[in-house]
Amino acid sequence: MPKPKKEKKAESQKISEKEFETKVIDLSKSMTSEKIGEALRKQGIHPKEYRKISRILKEKGLYINPDVKNMEEKLKKITIHKEKNIQDKRARRERERIFSLLRKQKAYHKIA
């Protein structure tokens, strides 16, 4: 069985610190800091050559903890499912479990 061909890496680009910050801020509207890093690497911009993405977002007030954001999205999906399927007891239990984890994460990160 032949090995799958690897994708060619994009040529690494050198951009200024300000351009890097504007790209990070633009991408922050739809992604978390870890996904921003992946997207920039695909574009050929290596994030390790610049300041940390999460630090840039914290300075601008745009940082959202990825763990909390992912749990909120999961809770939203489970809640929608629970409203459609009232008899689903597993979904109710999962919703309670995720809500509990979310509450603990928010307390740990001191998020209101």
TATAGI-V101536 format. One record per helix or strand of 3 or more residues. SS is the DSSP state (H for helix, E for strand). FROM is the first residue (numbers start at 0). TO is the last residue. If there is no record, write none. Layout:
<<SS,FROM,TO> <SS,FROM,TO>>
//
This chain:
<<H,16,26> <H,32,42> <H,46,48> <H,52,59> <H,65,83> <H,88,107>>
//
